[in-house]
């Protein structure tokens, strides 16, 4: 699904960027330009970002 219409960024593109190390909104904005034009995508980008970070955290083994 398209998240940022201004720059043609999809949720999959955001998740791939997070897998590549873009773990903050600032890094996503720098890499993908999301939120840099009209700003309407920011809340959705943050939801995708947080969802992906939670998925990564849940996949990590528990530290004793």
N, C-alpha and C positions, 0 to 999 in steps of 0.2 A: 504494500500500500504506500502511496505517496504521502510523505510527511511534510516535506518542504516543496511546495509547488514552484516557488521562485527559482530554486536551483535544481529541481528535479531529483530530490533525494528521497529514497525509500527507507522503510524501516529496516530492510535487509542491508542496505548500504550502511546505515548507522550501526547495526549489530556487527557488521564486518569491521568497521572502524574501531569499535570498542574491543573486539578481539585483537586488533592490531595495536592496542595501547591507548586509544583516545578515551580515557575514562572520566572526563569532565566535560561539561557543556562548553567551556572555553576551548578545549582541544578539538571538540567536534566542530565548533564554529570556525576555528582556524583551518581545519582539514577539509570540511565539507561546505563551509559557508552558511550553514543553517543558522537561522536567527539573525542574519546580518542585513537583511533587506526589509521586509515588512514586519517581521517578528511574530506573525500569527502562528508559526510552527513551534515556538519555544516550549509550550506546555506539553505538546505531543512528543517532541524530541526528548524532553526530560523523562517522560513516562517510558519511552523505548529504552533510553539509557539506563534508568533505574531497574527496569525489568531484566535487562541483559546483565547488569552487574549483580543482581540477586541470583540469577541463573548461574553465573560464574562462581559466586560465593557458595552456593549450595552444592556445587560439584567438587569443591575443595575438601580434602580430608580434614576432619576435626583435629585440632592441635591439642595434645594432652597437657 
